[in-house]
Amino acid sequence: MLPTRSRLSVLVFLLPPLLLYGAAVLFPILQSLFLSFFSWNGISDMEFIGLANYLRMFTGDDVFWRSFFNALGYLAICLILQLGGALFVASLLTSLRRGAELIKTLYLLPAVISTVAIAFLFVRIYSIDPVGLLNQLLHWIGLGDLERAWLSDVNTVLAAVSAPEGWRFTGLYMLIIYAALLAVPKELEEAAILDGASRWQLFTKIRFPFIRPVWITTVIMATTYGLRGFDIPYLMTNGGPGQSSELLTTYMYKTAFTSTDFGYASTISVFIVIECLVAVGLILVMLKRKADA
Amino acid sequence: MKKLFRTAALAAAAALALSACGGGAASSPTNVSPTGEIKPREISWLLSRPADGAVINIMKKLAADYAKDHPGFSLNLITTPDRPSYIQKLETLAAANKLPELFDTDATPFARQLAQQGKMVDAEKLLKSLNVYDSYRPGALDYQRFDDGSLYMIPFQFELEFIWYNKALLQKAGVAVPKSLDDIPAMCTALRQAGITPIAIDGQDQWPLERYVAYQPFRAQGPDFIQKLKKGDAKFADAAGQKTVQWLSSLGKAKCFQDGFSAQGYSDAQNQFTSGQAAMYNIGTWELPSLATDKLNPAVRNDVDFFTLPTTAGSATAANEYVSPSGIGMAVNAKTYDPLVADFLKFALNKYPTEYAATGALSPTTNVQTTVPANATPLYKKALDKANDLGTKQAMPWDTQLDPTTNTRLQQELVLLVQGNTTPEQFTSTMDSTIAQNAPKFFK
């Protein structure tokens, strides 16, 4: 327990960042909330329309719902690649004696490449004419029937734009989880092995419960990043073909800056904020219940 | 809670008051000859043109010349060649009431609102006061006009859009240059059977495909159809609308465009044509330096030719009427218009055409002769000569006509229609309801 005077000084030092946070994060959110009750195209007079934007969003806008479900699909693919991949690779790394550093670095590389470069790289990889890497590989291993224009096919485009985002951050989450796994006490694991625990039991009963706090943080990070995903789909397909890879974020951006419907775009952004908060709440509840069980 | 509400209300009132202040400062957009002393300063032009293109290079030179007699003057050119990014920048600046002295815009519904709010100088009056109005090609000015005929943008280019084709590839597939738009689907089928990509298109930028939706209605009803359609007075469900929807669907079924076109960009499409893989390529005279000079791949150089937009049976418009845009126009900000801006424009607009024509491009005016470059193929002059033989009507690109939301949706739905992911019926109902929902906001 700090003495009163120093507690006060801590508060004083915490105040500036809090004010900055308020100005940079909370104020824009409140402003969006405010704007969402108006019809405004930037140069027209602002017209108060009550809940009309919300009504339109929930009942009269097929693109909104399409984008919402696309965003969930995008999130699912990103999470599987990022968290599943990261956990898998990190577990393998712990049993490696040599070369772990090299593999870690290689996996982390995509996270430091610029998004634009990644987007262009993958546009080339998915290309059919001229033949890109993916189609060429499929051809070589005798799966020529699967060759297609991945980014033009409405059935594959969502997965195709999600994969680069997933691939990109797998290394980062792998690093976090690997560090957590290294901290699992060796004597606990050895004791379990002596008691005859299988590798799977070792993982589920010893290692995973031990890294749970880190896991929760990683899941929250990956989920909120996934829900806010924007740049790679926007750069690769701009939401197309049609609305097949349109996410809530790209749709919001277009509504604001192409359609100049700032009021409605604010409504969508309010929805995204609430959606992120709900997602984080759900994760905490689910993981807490599991921990209690 | 009550307090929070009061704060919000106060913020709203402040915001409204601020925007009102900004709006009220505009000077009269009709007074094109402001009196007073010319005080040199830096003026800015927010534009969307190639950074090293002829327009920017010439205007830089003219500004430097002007600055010799007017020390302290400079022209700050801020270019964003990527059009969607540019439009976002323009709209954001307009919303903040921070537009510079000069800015580029097409005759879009958004620009029309700016004009109606008195934020742009009347370009017709301006050009007349500078005694240059009559030297402009009527078509170049018409392209910049709003529906009511008013003119608020000044053109700096004049282009003609052709369908370029490879004679050898057409011959190989045993097909001739199409006489009617309706011949194209069958032509594509024959080309595909001969293993040739019929049309190379830049699907990523979306406007190239949007050109195709404009062709049939322009032939059937002239420029009127899009004018009515954008306001909801005509529908895709009408005869002319259905004609274009069915035609586009048949282009898709005949696999007219290269595989995976929606993810391919401008240079991808051009490479396909200039490398001899694709038989046709729809592009304007701004590409003459790469299609009609010795820069063109020697393997296809002697095979390349062009035809203008084919007509249809009972066409309302003539063969010499097609897409002939004068590019994005330059608007003059009414709020910052003063003797200096007026004097500089007088200087620049008088000297610009000669300089521009010397680069081998078509000037928006008729008082100068375009210089054919030394390395040009005979096709270059043939293309330029078409400018002397134009009809009075022109096909407007739809992306400059529709309200932005409808335009975005149309671009998306066109890809789906051509790829066969939606039926013509679905396309029709989606687009008609989109227009009904969004047009009233812009065309009240």
Contacts between the chains, C-beta under 8 A, distances in Angstrom:
chain1	res1	chain2	res2	distance
A	30	B	8	7.9
A	34	B	8	6.0
A	34	B	11	7.2
A	34	B	12	6.9
A	39	B	441	7.9
A	41	B	95	8.0
A	41	B	110	7.7
A	41	B	113	7.7
A	41	B	441	7.5
A	42	B	91	5.8
A	42	B	92	7.3
A	42	B	94	6.2
A	42	B	95	3.0
A	43	B	94	5.4
A	43	B	95	6.0
A	43	B	110	7.7
A	43	B	113	5.8
A	43	B	114	6.4
A	43	B	117	6.6
A	43	B	119	8.0
A	44	B	113	6.9
A	46	B	15	7.7
A	46	B	16	6.6
A	46	B	19	7.8
A	60	B	437	7.9
A	63	B	409	7.7
A	123	B	263	6.3
A	126	B	263	7.3
A	127	B	260	6.8
A	127	B	263	7.2
A	127	B	264	7.9
A	128	B	259	5.4
A	128	B	260	4.5
A	129	B	197	7.9
A	129	B	258	5.7
A	129	B	259	5.1
A	129	B	260	5.8
A	129	B	264	7.6
A	129	B	272	7.9
A	148	B	260	8.0
A	149	B	259	5.5
A	149	B	260	2.7
A	149	B	262	7.9
A	149	B	263	6.6
A	151	B	260	6.9
A	151	B	262	7.2
A	151	B	263	3.8
A	152	B	203	7.7
A	152	B	259	7.7
A	152	B	260	4.4
A	152	B	261	6.9
A	152	B	262	4.4
A	152	B	263	5.3
A	152	B	419	6.7
A	154	B	416	7.2
A	154	B	419	7.5
A	154	B	421	5.1
A	236	B	263	7.5
A	237	B	262	7.7
A	237	B	263	6.5
A	238	B	204	7.6
A	238	B	206	8.0
A	239	B	412	7.3
A	240	B	262	5.9
A	240	B	412	5.9
A	240	B	415	5.8
A	241	B	262	4.7
A	241	B	412	7.3
A	241	B	415	4.3
A	241	B	416	6.0
A	241	B	419	6.2
A	241	B	421	7.0
A	242	B	412	4.8
A	242	B	413	6.5
A	242	B	415	6.1
A	242	B	416	4.1
A	242	B	421	6.4
A	242	B	422	7.5
A	243	B	412	6.1
A	254	B	408	6.0
A	255	B	405	7.8
A	257	B	87	8.0
A	257	B	88	4.0
A	257	B	91	6.7
A	257	B	92	7.1
A	258	B	84	6.9
A	258	B	87	7.1
A	258	B	88	7.0
A	258	B	404	5.4
A	258	B	405	7.8
A	258	B	408	5.6
A	259	B	403	8.0
A	259	B	404	4.7
A	259	B	405	4.1
A	259	B	408	6.6
A	259	B	438	7.9
A	260	B	91	5.1
A	260	B	95	7.6
A	260	B	110	6.5
A	260	B	404	6.3
A	261	B	405	6.8
A	262	B	95	7.4
